[in-house]
Amino acid sequence: MPWPRPEEHGSSGVHALVCQFLDHLTAERGASPHTCASYGNDLRQFCTWLREHGVQSPAEIQRPHIVGFLMDSRQAGLRSTTLARRLASIRAWLRYLREDGLLACDVAETMDSPRLWRMLPSALTTREVERLLAAPDTTQPRGLRDRAILELLYATGLRVSELAGLTLDRIHPEERFLRCLGKGRKERVVPFGESARGWLLRYLEEVRPAWAARSGTSYVFLSHRGTPLDRRTIWRRVRTYAQCVGLSRDVHPHTLRHTFATHLLANQAPLRVIQELLGHASIATTQVYTHVDTNRLKSIHERFHPRA
């Protein structure tokens, strides 16, 4: 059954199959008008997206179509709660089509929100990263420390807990690498670039000695009182700087981890190398980044396909 065009079904623009499903929600499941309106809007957007991407019938829907639609929704600035509702709408609709004999299989049946959010990491653009890194006032000790934190997060893809747990004996600025303890207390070696090295050395030489004298701790990143920074404090600092430079999305330390991986993939880094740098136990976890690197896929298609 092909997609009906919106104009063929009145001014509402809701496709015929969606109308059938909404009637089912109201008559047989007793859904509220608010629920029907929300589901209808979600599915109308989804059907339009599918038609624009060459999907001619419900039988052609595959999981990447659902992921792509939700990725585009996220790029448009929709909140995670809205994305979760859109997924719920799609799942309910496809389940209805399957039970009604209009689909042979339901590709969304095993998709759940927690798994989906792992498939949709949010990454900053290069320009957004530059704005974020430049946000701290490096004429002040705290700003110099925070610049070193931001640079190191982006340069290494460390988890915030791994950054907070760094000690002096685990960083080697001259050789430009560090050793961190990841999940399961597994140690890995992660290199970093010249920019991160420069800011890290400035913090270690100009700021940390005075603060560390108050506590004698070996942790790398400290407060002005000499106590180690915890994960929550680092999270708040990153978010504050993102807001200061006008980044509209919800930016946190894990965003920089996602950005690190996405930018490596965009520049042709092998997936196995990214897996090792991130400390993923399974390559399947790292493969989520292949879903977000659409620019690289488009450039490859344009370069090699004869009809691109």
ZIJO-V933847 format. One record per helix or strand of 3 or more residues. SS is the DSSP state (helix for helix, strand for strand). FROM is the first residue (numbers start at 1). TO is the last residue. Records with the same first field share a line. If there is no record, write none. Layout:
SS=FROM-TO + FROM-TO
This chain:
helix=6-9 + 16-29 + 33-52 + 58-60 + 63-75 + 80-99 + 113-119 + 126-133 + 141-156 + 160-164 + 168-170 + 183-185 + 194-212 + 231-244 + 253-266 + 271-278 + 283-291 + 294-304
strand=177-181 + 187-191
